[in-house]
């Protein structure tokens, strides 16, 4: 898997400490808190600590998605091995201003195509809260198939998967 990806409109680079302000903003958006969960990032120091913890964990990779000219950070693509899942899980989150413009699809598609080339990634999962309709549509557009529903207390999530060809 690559450290950097480039598309016609986007550049994706691995998360680093220069992304502290962006991560602070993203993790405090209504969408992140509602669909991913509150990470209690109340300060830039919290944001920096979150990034450091993420970078130290070999089971988590974040790519920061920016405009091709690298002026605006707009979102992330994540690839995570979760304890409760047998395969790695791809995810995405974007600032509201950059939503519904095709950026998430464009970024996720280039990363996904590369990840599926790796023999260690024969199956990739996507787990989404059931009420996150926009993310469900995006995952389906990327070629993921519904696998099953997961219930954790009152939270219903939908699990999707895609297999390498």
SVG drawing of the C-alpha trace seen along z (x, -y; Angstrom):
<svg xmlns="http://www.w3.org/2000/svg" viewBox="-31 -27 35 40">
<polyline fill="none" stroke="black" stroke-width="0.4" points="0.0,0.0 1.2,-3.4 2.0,-6.3 0.7,-8.9 -2.0,-8.8 -2.9,-11.3 -6.0,-11.7 -7.1,-14.4 -8.4,-16.6 -6.9,-15.2 -3.7,-14.3 -3.7,-11.8 -0.8,-11.7 -0.4,-9.8 -1.5,-11.5 1.2,-13.5 1.5,-16.1 1.2,-18.9 -2.5,-17.8 -3.3,-18.7 -5.6,-21.7 -7.4,-19.8 -7.9,-16.7 -9.2,-18.9 -11.8,-20.4 -12.8,-17.1 -13.2,-15.1 -15.5,-17.9 -17.9,-18.0 -21.5,-17.0 -21.1,-14.1 -18.0,-12.6 -19.6,-12.8 -22.9,-11.4 -21.7,-8.6 -18.2,-7.7 -18.2,-8.8 -17.0,-11.6 -13.3,-11.3 -13.2,-14.1 -10.8,-16.3 -11.3,-19.5 -8.0,-21.2 -5.1,-21.2 -3.1,-19.2 -5.8,-16.5 -5.7,-16.5 -1.9,-16.1 -2.2,-13.3 -4.8,-11.6 -2.5,-11.8 0.5,-10.5 -1.6,-7.5 -2.9,-6.8 0.6,-6.9 2.0,-4.5 -0.8,-1.9 0.2,0.4 -3.4,1.4 -4.5,-2.1 -3.6,-4.0 -5.1,-7.4 -4.6,-9.3 -5.4,-13.0 -7.3,-14.0 -6.3,-17.4 -7.0,-19.4 -4.4,-18.7 -2.7,-22.1 -2.6,-21.0 -4.2,-24.1 -7.2,-22.5 -7.4,-19.4 -10.9,-18.1 -11.2,-14.6 -9.6,-11.3 -9.6,-7.7 -8.9,-5.2 -7.8,-1.5 -8.1,0.1 -7.8,3.6 -10.4,3.6 -10.4,6.2 -14.0,7.3 -13.6,7.8 -11.7,10.5 -10.6,8.3 -9.5,4.7 -12.1,2.0 -12.0,-1.0 -13.6,-4.3 -13.9,-7.9 -14.9,-11.2 -15.0,-14.7 -15.6,-18.2 -19.2,-19.2 -18.0,-21.9 -16.5,-19.1 -19.4,-16.7 -21.5,-15.7 -18.9,-16.7 -17.5,-13.2 -14.3,-13.7 -14.9,-10.8 -15.6,-8.4 -12.6,-9.6 -10.3,-9.2 -11.7,-5.9 -11.7,-4.4 -8.0,-5.0 -7.0,-3.7 -9.3,-0.7 -8.0,0.4 -4.5,0.4 -5.4,2.2 -7.1,5.0 -3.9,5.7 -2.3,6.8 -2.7,10.5 -3.1,9.7 -6.3,7.9 -8.4,10.5 -11.5,9.1 -12.0,5.6 -14.9,4.5 -16.8,1.3 -18.9,0.9 -21.4,-2.0 -24.1,-3.1 -27.4,-2.2 -28.7,-5.8 -25.7,-7.1 -27.4,-6.8 -24.9,-8.9 -22.0,-6.6 -24.1,-3.5 -24.7,-4.8 -21.0,-5.6 -19.9,-2.1 -22.3,-0.5 -21.1,-2.7 -17.5,-1.5 -18.7,2.1 -19.1,3.3 -21.9,5.9 -24.1,5.9 -22.9,8.7 -25.0,8.4 -26.3,6.2 -24.4,5.7 -26.1,4.6 -24.2,3.2 -26.7,2.1 -28.9,-0.4 -26.5,-1.1 -27.2,0.7 -24.4,0.9 -24.3,2.4 -21.3,4.5 -20.3,4.5 -17.5,6.4 -15.6,6.5 -13.4,9.3 -10.2,9.0 -10.8,10.3"/>
</svg>
